[in-house]
Amino acid sequence: MPAVSKGDGMRGLAVFISDIRNCKSKEAEIKRINKELANIRSKFKGDKALDGYSKKKYVCKLLFIFLLGHDIDFGHMEAVNLLSSNKYTEKQIGYLFISVLVNSNSELIRLINNAIKNDLSSRNPTFMCLALHCIANVGSREMAEAFAGEIPRILVAGDTMDSVKQSAALCLLRLYKASPDLVLMGEWTSRVVHLLNDQHMGVVTAAISLITCLSSKNPDEFKTCVSLAVSRLSRIVSSASTDLQDYTYYFVPAPWLSCKLLRLLQCYPPPEDGAVKGRLVECLETILNKAQEPPKSKKVQHSNAKNAILFEAISLIIHYDSEPNLLVRACNQLGQFLQHRETNLRYLALESMCTLASSEFSHEAVKTHIETVINALKTERDVSVRQRAADLLYAMCDRSNAKQIVAEMLSYLETADYSIREEMVLKVAILAEKYAVDYSWYVDTILNLIRIAGDYVSEEVWYRVIQIVINRDDVQGYAAKTVFEALQAPACHENMVKVGGYILGEFGNLIAGDPRSSPLVQFNLLHSKFHLCSVPTRALLLSAYIKFINLFPETKATIQEVLRSDSQIRNSDVELQQRAVEYLKLSSIASTDVLATVLEEMPPFPERESSILAKLKKKKGPGAVTVELEDGKERGELNGGGDRGGDAAIAASNASTPSPSADLLGLRSTAPVSGTTPSAGSLLVDVFSEAGPSATSAGVNDDGFLSSAPPTVASEDPAPPLPESDELLNKFVCKNNGVLFENQLLQIGIKSEYRQNLGRMYLFYGNKTSVQFVSFNTTVSCPGELQSQLNVQTKTVEPLVEGGAQVQQVINIECLTDFIDAPLLNIKFRYGGALQNISLKLPVTINKFFQPTEMAAADFFQRWKQLSQPQQEAQKIFKASHGMDTEVLKAKLLGLGTALLENVDPNPENYVCAGVIQTKAQQVGCLLRLEPNAQAQMYRLTLRSSKDTVSQRVCDLLAEQF
Amino acid sequence: ITFLTLHFLSSPAIQIRFILIQNRAGKTRLAKWYMQFDDDEKQKLIEEVHAVVTVRDAKHTNFVEVRLYACLSCLQFRNFKIIYRRYAGLYFCICVDVTDNNLAYLEGIHNFVEVLNEYFHNVCELDLVFNFYKVYTVVDEMFLAGEIRETSQTKVLKQLLMLQSLE
């Protein structure tokens, strides 16, 4: 076997690496690196031509420096030169440098592609593999354009070496994933599928990844792979442990290939052909049987390899979901793993069982393991294993075991890890509702939930309990009694106060007969929590108080006194003050009849999908939540009471957007939206909700109660663009991707691409906090003239952005004619109740629509002369604000979108570029010349185009880049 | 006009997103990326992975699901998992989709380590430092385009030996 000694072949490299390792400090390291960089630079720039060895050594040093985390801005050309060397080691270093350091839009791509082309046609398998690996590693569109036609030929040619076939298959896969439109498999399909039969297992291993990917995209075209895969699998599964020699791993024949074959089969339904299906079932049975056989080795590698196949086989069995016998056997096998001493196996068994629980054939078999799973939830050391146990309990829950599972989950919640509490709370809430036989159990469970994990009880959960209580009159008395008792606790969670305030406000009368919970006792209890609560809860309590006045006239005087106190009526919070003023007026002026009408009990909530379930789905991703609220209808579905508030707000103002997370009383949606509606209109809609707009006008406006309502505080108009938005815009003139904006709450990332006069931009809004953003809304507008110059289309984003989540928005842009201004992006959302309002300039600049134009020197100068009218030229002379490094300058000019023309300007220090700006109305040819003066650290930039505004704008934009 | 699908938006994506070898102090000994990340993103991932795996002990599984949101494309990582194994002071980590086969990749790591061990005759961390450019060759023989390319140790070593003779 080869022994590789330290850095053999390149002594200078080994010495350099040793030096770096011996550096005592970061400063010393940087010093040593700078010395080396200077040395390499001088070697590269020197008069003496470097031999291949030296070039390789220096390029390799540069690569090492880059991998240490330092920027490298030269040496690319030398690396490209290495590609055409005839020595393997030189070529290899060249390709490695390119793979690691060269990004796809480099100007060098043509030279690189040329070298690759030569190597691909060299018939030297080593060189062919190097070239293919480079394509697979870079995978750029330019490479796809150049080689997508050639590689399938190499892949299926009879005389291609096996190792080259392996590389070609995966290289093609990479190109297909990056540029599916360029990889046309048509004529090759059948021959590629038949690679499954190849003698060489390595070729099959590589080719099957390609086939799996192609099959998942075009299942029909590739369906012949099913029978081939089955017979290949069958041959492997039935072979003895030593039959496959090189491909036997710790006595397991071809474990990775087996897994890949089983995965390929998961792209298809069960085989229709009886013989094929029979053979496959036989394979699956053999795999299950082998799991029961005594191990051939005690090594963990043996059991891991064996079980890798087993788990993949079980995935396939679950995917088919049609063989009860296999499903139950799989379940039993996993059951054994639940108690295995290997943590990995316990984890994987819990995970796999979760999917088995949703199959009707194996649900019962999964349920038999409940005690083991509960035990896992209590005792596993690794939180990720406990998480899986909780997932499985949730998945196996049904009417027969719901009480036990919910109880276990609740008791686990007392000590659960913070990272999984919120999800656990949602699960408990969903299960409690779904399997509630009697609603007192449901109410108990949710109140317990709030008691144990109040901080993690999201709005959806407490909205839901209120909705259910309101919709079910048989539980209202019990709920009032229980919440009253829960509020007795000296320290109770604010969510409990919210639920308590709401329920007692509606149904306090049901327990008022008992002197221990007389109206005044109820009120005093609620009011004792008042000063500890946040503004939204206080507002909710004020609404409960006015409801009390209606329910219990005897409390009127006490409550009016509270409302009249300075701390309410002069509260610095506008919302609280307004409520106090209005409720006080309402209670003193309105007749009992009017009071009874406007403060009537809330009507049942409309039936909608459980917003808790929706939230869990969002947290876990679609498909992860299997429990459906099957009999939700009969009970009335929950939905944020906020929707109610929102709907009402719409009714009142016709302008607000319903927000699923606004609170029950519509507090969040109360900010008046339209100037035409009395600003208080939406404030009291919670009280008037069932009466709708007519009641609002009759009950409130005409009486003029609320004319003193304060004006809106937080403006909903888009904020003016941030002062730094021009700077942010400039950052994106020469690049298309990156982070546009970031503050403590929000991060906005951009990926964009442009073709001709069209562009597509993906905006990613990331919520950096752990709290949801509500009423999240973004708009893109084209101010003034821009409206007729750009056509910008967006879809609205979801109004709710969970903590830690990211939402994506796609913007389609069409350039109608040239433009100067940038579209404005306005983002509005509420974070903890406070309105955030940010405006930015969207980095869409005229240069994005450049098509690079290659031309020879003669053409360039001819066109340059043609554009000699004074208004066609724009020129700027300016000081360099960054370094004047050649590679950086080139990268920026290329990023601008123009073609960088070599050998055009007689002065090699200068840069000239050419491009055509594509707009719908016209094409604008554009020529550019940049003359750096290193001594003076100045640039002169000259733009010429057929349109004066374009010359000026591009010149302005580009001048900011250097 | 057809638009390029941005790499990270397209499903079914590359199986392996990256392979990392780090020591306990967090120094990277190999970083092989199968998706395009910019340098900041890479650095952030390297730090995150280090923070996630080094706190785990032998009683933990060899799998960690990762949830990241701080950077652009990482957001996708909420659906990914790191499969890792520790050898002396080195952590070998592979990042794959949550639906991928854990044990197959776990043994994929071991298979890779055995090849390195054979190739470098009892491999140690320093071998990876001084021969970093050769480690890339080993990786490319065994994993390509984010997929498993060759699993036979004999075949890989034979190929490496042949390449060695070309020095």
Interface residues (C-beta under 8 A of the other chain):
Chain A: M1 P2 A3 V4 K6 G7 D8 G9 A14 I17 R21 C60 L63 F64 L67 G69 K87 Y88 T89 Q92 I93 L96 S99 T126 H133 A136 N137 G139 R141 S163 Q166 S167 L170 C171 L173 R174 K177 A178 S179 P180 D181 M201 G202 T205 A206 S209 C213 S216 Q245 D246 Y247 Y249 A254 P255 W256 L257 C259 K260 R263 Q301 N304 A305 N307 A308 F311 E312 T343 N344 Y347 L348 R381 D382 S384 V385 G621 N737 G738 V739 Q747 G749 K751 E753 R755 Q756 L758 R760 Y762 F764 G766 N767 K768 G804 A805 Q806
Chain B: I1 T2 F3 L4 T5 L6 H7 L9 S10 P12 A13 I14 Q15 T28 A31 D38 Q43 R56 K59 H60 T61 N62 F63 V64 E65 R67 Y69 A70 C71 L72 L75 N79 N101 N102 L103 A104 L106 E107 G108 H110 N111 E118 Y119 F120 H121 L126 D127 V129 F130 N131 F132 Y133 K134 Y136 T137 D140 L144 A145 G146 E147 I148 R149 E150 T151 S152 Q153 T154 K155 L157 Q159 L160 L161 M162 L163 Q164 L166 E167
